[in-house]
Amino acid sequence: MKIILATTNKGKTAEIRSLLSGCGVEIISLADLSAVQLPEETGETFPDNAIAKARFVSERFGAGALADDSGLEVDALGGRPGVRSARYAGEGAGDEANYTKLLADMEGVPKGARAARFRCAIALVMPGGATMTFEGALDGEIAFSPSGANGFGYDPVFFIPEKGRTAAELTPDEKNAISHRGRALVRLKAWFALRHKLT
């Protein structure tokens, strides 16, 4: 089965392809297709945004589509940046600008009060409109400075106590085994396996 992934983000595409390998699904990125502008993320929740993107791509190409919306929730900031994680430092801001703003906003917040979590919602929309969502989360805390060269997004400043490292210091396999997106995709992969078994 071919599923179109509603992103052109190479890091995210590689991560999802790796996590869904072996379940009989071929993932096609929007980067492999004609240019298409995804709808703005105006939803109040991660599932809202994921569903809107997947539905748009499914209807545009007449195929199954997969989209995720994920972000960082920081307790000391009242849950921000949340659904605005990718745009925290402004529209078009890059990863470094976003996590630099986050560190500035967290200045003065002591160790022990820097709890945060990555949260992910994945939506699968099939031709005809059938829609499913799968969610996952990863708890951690905000580091005082960036560390590590792997990953993307806020990974360099997201410290995982049980690993003793930031998400950007983990290998791709280590990260995939525990990440918010990985946990959501495990649920999706189980759904694909059950669907395959029933057909």
KALIN-V983148 format. One record per helix or strand of 3 or more residues. SS is the DSSP state (H for helix, E for strand). FROM is the first residue (numbers start at 1). LEN is the number of residues. If there is no record, write none. Layout:
ss->SS from->FROM len->LEN
ss->SS from->FROM len->LEN
//
This chain:
ss->E from->2 len->4
ss->H from->10 len->10
ss->E from->26 len->4
ss->H from->30 len->3
ss->H from->46 len->16
ss->E from->64 len->11
ss->H from->75 len->3
ss->H from->82 len->6
ss->H from->95 len->11
ss->E from->115 len->11
ss->E from->131 len->12
ss->H from->155 len->3
ss->E from->158 len->3
ss->H from->167 len->3
ss->H from->172 len->7
ss->H from->180 len->19
//
